[in-house]
Amino acid sequence: MIRHIRILLADDDADDRFFFRAALSNSAINAELTTVEDGQQLIDFLATALNASAPDVIFLDINMPGIDGKACLREIRHQGQFADTPVIVLSTSTRVKDIDETYRDGANMYISKTSFYLDSIRWIEKLFPSDWREGLRHPTREKFAFT
C-alpha cells in the first residue's frame, strides 16, 4: 500500500466529479480528494494551499468555463511551488491539437474521459503504484495520451 495521496480534481461537470470520487473510494488507493469546479477555483485553491494541503497530483479537465484547463496548466507550470506537481489531463477532447498543446505545456499524461470512466477503478489503481511519481515523469509524446 502506498502512502496517502492528496488528489485535486478540477472539473466543471458534477457527474464527472461524482464518478471520479466513487471510483477512488472503490479503489485500493489511500487518497484524499479535493474538487474544484472551474479554473478560477483551481488557481485560488493553489494560491492558498500550504504544504499540508498541497496536492500531490492534479487531474485537470481542459474544457472548463472561464479560465480553461490549458491556461490553468500554464499557470501551474509557472508557479514555483507546483511546477513539478504531476498534472493529468482528463478530458472529453481527443483532438490532436489539445493533446499536443498540453504535452508541450508540461502535462504528465492525457487520458480520454471515455477511456477513464469505462474502467475508472482500474485506471486509478494503475496510475498509483508504489512508485507512482516516477511513472508520471514527463513521458515521451508516444506514451502521453490514452484516448
Summary of the structure (lengths in Angstrom):
residues: 147
radius of gyration: 13.8
end to end distance: 28.2
largest distance: 38.2
contacts: 447
relative contact order: 0.17
helix: 42%
strand: 18%
